[in-house]
Amino acid sequence: MKWLSLLTNEWIKIFSRIRTWIFLALPIVIIIGVAVYDKVTTDEEVNNNWKQELTEQIKNDKKLVEEEKKNGADEFYIEMLETGIKQNEYAIANEISPYETTTWQFMKDMAPISSLIGLFVIVVASDIVSSEFSKGTIKMLLIRPYSRWKILLSKFLATLGFAFVMWLVVIASTWLVGGLAYGFGGMDQSYLVVTENQQVKERLIVEYVFANIGVEFIELTALVALSFMISTLFMSNSVAIGVAMFTMFAGNTIVMLLANKDWIVYTLFANMDLSVLIDGQNQLIKDLTLPFSISVLAVYTALMLAITFTVFQKRDVKA
């Protein structure tokens, strides 16, 4: 297909920039740094006496819960403390050490690094269309024998491909570094969750890791669609990147402030963190479920792509 030359060209544009390789290398450096720091600072005596450590932590957390309730603290914070207490009590009673680290536990602990990937994806996605307008190179693309929607589709797929490659690099690096540091076993290792009826359950960490890999890519797809739309709406690449980042941070802040509103569940940013819905623990918004949030993201992604392609098709390009 001749159209594939467009896609290849977009890939070359993305990977010919130094920032792309910095974006790929930085998470790897962070992953290695975290593993080295953990190995250097880990107190083996604490690990061996984990029951005493947990007992002391339970005692302190219970005192803190009482103080926070008296002070009228946020219910979400109190719930997190109470969840931790129940998990620690269950761990002691069932001989499950929370200090046991394997490559799978390391992958679970490093899951928040996806927010850094999202930041890099925003930069690439917000720039890929707007930079063509700001530099004037969009005219060179439009004179080629391809319809506008094919040109835009190649840019979207190239950006989505970059996000996918970056996520795979992070997954592979985390597994490899974790395996070298802690061993490659532990597929039967469990972690504890507190269900809605306040019962503590054991679940396999490996199941969480693979579920998290899946939901993270769904999140990245929605994030690419949002940044891609902003990139198409604004002709200046610097403005597009700024608006995309502001939209993400402002959206998350609004969700935190309005988490108690019923309608918040239908907003985009309330459904952008799917990882907390895997085991349903410490959710800021209680009414959300994984199928519901995935459906909401699918609708928003389709809507944002429809706006993007409509605007690009009708936009005038000055000679």
VOGU-3710 file (C-alpha; in Angstrom, 3 decimals, decimal comma):
1> mkwlslltne> 0,000/0,000/0,000  1,326/3,416/-0,973  -0,367/4,841/2,126  2,146/2,955/4,257  4,826/5,334/2,998  2,972/8,109/4,851  3,003/6,075/8,063  6,680/5,231/7,611  7,469/8,889/7,020  5,740/9,876/10,280
11> wikifsrirt> 7,674/7,227/12,171  10,917/8,558/10,736  9,947/12,075/11,837  9,246/10,918/15,386  12,360/8,782/15,835  14,726/11,192/14,085  14,350/13,659/16,952  16,719/13,483/19,907  13,872/14,079/22,373  12,263/10,767/21,343
21> wiflalpivi> 15,325/8,810/22,434  15,515/10,847/25,640  11,864/9,970/26,283  12,678/6,280/25,792  15,859/6,338/27,885  14,646/8,367/30,867  12,144/5,778/32,218  14,814/3,075/31,951  17,246/5,212/33,958  14,555/5,834/36,594
31> iigvavydkv> 13,700/2,116/36,806  17,371/1,179/37,284  17,814/3,987/39,810  14,812/2,854/41,874  16,046/-0,754/41,926  19,578/0,240/42,931  18,328/2,621/45,620  16,006/-0,037/47,029  18,789/-2,651/47,151  21,180/-0,219/48,834
41> ttdeevnnnw> 18,726/1,119/51,418  16,817/-2,079/52,214  17,170/-3,062/55,849  17,307/-6,862/55,978  16,672/-6,813/59,718  13,363/-5,033/59,121  12,458/-7,569/56,446  13,215/-10,466/58,782  11,215/-8,903/61,622  8,333/-7,805/59,421
51> kqelteqikn> 5,658/-8,905/61,905  6,979/-6,550/64,566  7,179/-3,755/62,004  3,599/-4,284/60,869  2,343/-4,525/64,452  3,914/-1,169/65,258  2,554/0,347/62,054  -0,959/-0,909/62,842  -0,753/0,656/66,283  0,380/4,003/64,858
61> dkklveeekk> -2,208/3,958/62,067  -5,051/3,309/64,503  -3,985/6,296/66,571  -3,784/8,391/63,419  -7,265/7,312/62,329  -8,714/8,389/65,671  -6,975/11,755/65,452  -8,069/12,343/61,855  -11,684/11,491/62,678  -11,655/13,961/65,560
71> ngadefyiem> -10,189/16,638/63,278  -12,768/15,952/60,561  -10,225/14,827/57,995  -11,080/13,752/54,468  -13,004/10,443/54,433  -10,978/9,165/51,498  -7,736/9,537/53,481  -9,255/7,841/56,547  -10,482/4,979/54,371  -6,984/4,493/52,975
81> letgikqney> -5,593/4,249/56,506  -8,271/1,764/57,567  -7,661/-0,321/54,451  -3,964/-0,473/55,275  -4,725/-1,570/58,839  -6,942/-4,441/57,670  -4,381/-5,587/55,131  -1,567/-5,563/57,685  -3,632/-7,444/60,249  -4,489/-10,084/57,632
91> aianeispye> -0,830/-10,310/56,568  0,284/-11,039/60,125  -2,458/-13,598/60,718  -1,736/-15,437/57,440  2,067/-15,175/57,333  2,167/-12,973/54,206  5,172/-10,649/54,285  4,606/-7,357/52,417  8,381/-6,917/52,231  8,935/-9,859/49,896
101> tttwqfmkdm> 10,041/-8,407/46,573  10,143/-10,239/43,234  10,239/-8,950/39,683  6,409/-9,065/39,631  6,132/-7,064/42,838  8,647/-4,616/41,387  6,529/-4,268/38,237  3,438/-3,604/40,359  5,269/-0,996/42,436  6,605/0,731/39,308
111> apissliglf> 3,154/1,036/37,688  2,933/4,804/38,492  5,740/5,426/35,989  2,991/5,300/33,366  2,193/8,929/34,275  5,647/9,863/32,967  4,964/7,960/29,756  1,694/9,842/29,447  3,538/13,150/29,758  5,926/12,227/26,940
121> vivvasdivs> 3,070/10,987/24,770  1,296/14,331/25,276  4,358/16,174/23,968  4,678/13,989/20,846  0,942/13,844/20,094  0,383/17,576/20,687  3,245/18,466/18,390  2,762/16,108/15,460  0,076/18,137/13,624  0,526/21,651/15,021
131> sefskgtikm> 4,242/21,657/14,153  3,379/21,079/10,478  1,296/24,274/10,511  3,766/26,340/12,542  6,677/25,350/10,261  4,621/25,579/7,060  5,451/21,993/6,051  1,772/21,072/6,012  1,586/22,434/2,454  4,168/19,887/1,300
141> llirpysrwk> 2,021/17,095/2,725  -1,250/18,311/1,253  0,096/18,502/-2,325  0,886/14,788/-2,225  -1,637/12,410/-3,859  -3,321/11,452/-0,607  -6,588/12,594/0,885  -6,433/14,645/4,059  -7,952/11,938/6,232  -5,236/9,482/5,173
151> illskflatl> -2,529/12,007/6,075  -4,100/12,599/9,468  -4,668/8,882/10,065  -0,992/8,165/9,407  -0,036/10,741/12,045  -2,465/9,305/14,584  -1,309/5,713/14,057  2,336/6,764/14,194  1,749/8,523/17,517  -0,206/5,580/18,886
161> gfafvmwlvv> 2,595/3,292/17,739  5,139/5,441/19,565  3,061/5,212/22,754  2,831/1,439/22,351  6,572/1,039/21,770  7,394/3,230/24,735  5,051/1,265/26,981  6,581/-2,049/25,806  10,086/-0,728/26,489  9,075/0,250/30,023
171> iastwlvggl> 7,375/-3,114/30,667  10,365/-5,104/29,395  12,857/-2,915/31,281  10,923/-3,163/34,543  10,664/-6,951/34,277  14,357/-7,343/33,382  15,690/-4,944/36,022  13,372/-6,410/38,643  14,427/-9,936/37,717  18,132/-9,113/37,926
181> aygfggmdqs> 17,646/-7,355/41,258  15,148/-9,674/42,967  14,935/-12,854/40,905  12,591/-13,897/38,109  10,299/-16,044/40,245  7,228/-15,039/42,184  4,441/-15,732/39,688  2,468/-17,254/42,546  3,079/-14,252/44,823  -0,106/-12,685/46,171
191> ylvvtenqqv> -1,114/-9,240/47,368  -3,984/-8,177/49,581  -7,070/-6,144/48,699  -10,060/-5,035/50,735  -13,374/-5,612/48,971  -16,510/-3,456/49,147  -17,885/-5,568/52,004  -14,637/-4,892/53,913  -13,283/-8,415/53,475  -9,549/-8,922/52,874
201> kerliveyvf> -8,811/-11,112/49,844  -5,611/-12,505/48,316  -4,974/-11,960/44,616  -2,046/-12,862/42,399  0,320/-10,015/41,601  0,935/-11,384/38,109  -2,797/-10,988/37,346  -2,660/-7,358/38,459  0,439/-6,691/36,326  -1,104/-8,047/33,122
211> anigvefiel> -4,419/-6,316/33,808  -2,561/-3,060/34,412  -0,669/-3,443/31,120  -3,983/-3,711/29,297  -5,720/-0,766/30,963  -2,649/1,454/30,637  -2,703/1,084/26,872  -6,412/1,971/26,835  -5,551/5,102/28,821  -2,716/5,950/26,432
221> talvalsfmi> -5,060/5,608/23,441  -7,499/8,102/24,970  -4,605/10,391/25,898  -3,249/10,297/22,341  -6,716/11,130/20,977  -7,033/14,114/23,331  -3,555/15,476/22,577  -4,015/14,787/18,870  -7,253/16,792/18,835  -5,573/19,721/20,589
231> stlfmsnsva> -2,663/19,519/18,146  -5,111/19,811/15,247  -7,074/22,690/16,774  -4,012/24,863/17,450  -1,572/25,803/14,708  1,243/26,632/17,141  3,024/23,535/18,470  4,129/25,256/21,679  0,560/26,404/22,370  -0,781/22,925/21,597
241> igvamftmfa> 1,642/21,248/24,022  0,894/23,843/26,707  -2,868/23,515/26,308  -2,675/19,697/26,380  -0,644/19,661/29,595  -2,836/22,293/31,229  -5,957/20,347/30,247  -4,599/17,164/31,853  -3,537/18,796/35,124  -6,624/21,005/35,353
251> gntivmllan> -8,909/18,080/34,557  -7,402/15,926/37,319  -7,660/18,788/39,805  -11,318/19,397/38,953  -12,079/15,697/39,446  -10,489/15,773/42,909  -12,465/18,871/43,890  -15,804/17,613/42,534  -15,460/13,899/43,301  -18,683/13,951/45,343
261> kdwivytlfa> -20,832/15,138/42,416  -22,979/12,493/40,695  -22,277/13,752/37,184  -18,488/13,571/37,562  -18,529/9,881/36,544  -19,396/10,909/32,980  -16,401/13,208/32,546  -13,252/12,185/30,705  -10,684/12,709/33,432  -12,687/10,887/36,104
271> nmdlsvlidg> -12,218/7,740/34,009  -8,591/8,203/32,991  -7,064/6,228/35,876  -8,197/2,667/35,218  -5,535/1,039/37,379  -7,410/1,814/40,625  -10,421/-0,061/39,230  -8,535/-3,349/38,777  -8,925/-4,289/42,418  -11,352/-1,517/43,425
281> qnqlikdltl> -9,251/-0,236/46,307  -9,050/3,370/47,507  -11,169/4,753/44,697  -11,755/8,475/44,838  -15,070/8,026/42,999  -16,965/5,007/44,308  -19,514/4,580/41,517  -16,949/3,776/38,831  -16,373/0,273/37,493  -13,812/-0,931/34,973
291> pfsisvlavy> -16,328/-1,791/32,181  -18,118/1,551/32,669  -14,904/3,595/32,551  -13,619/1,756/29,474  -16,951/2,457/27,747  -16,779/6,146/28,674  -13,211/6,390/27,351  -14,260/4,667/24,115  -17,051/7,213/23,573  -14,783/10,185/24,326
301> talmlaitft> -12,016/8,785/22,103  -14,420/8,360/19,184  -15,798/11,873/19,746  -12,347/13,473/19,921  -11,205/11,683/16,769  -14,382/12,768/14,959  -13,708/16,406/15,899  -10,057/16,071/14,882  -10,740/14,660/11,429  -13,620/17,098/10,774
311> vfqkrdvka> -11,512/20,147/11,672  -8,522/18,948/9,666  -10,652/18,237/6,606  -12,128/21,770/6,602  -9,108/23,780/7,718  -7,780/26,313/5,208  -4,050/26,378/4,618  -2,699/29,765/3,653  -0,352/29,827/0,707
//
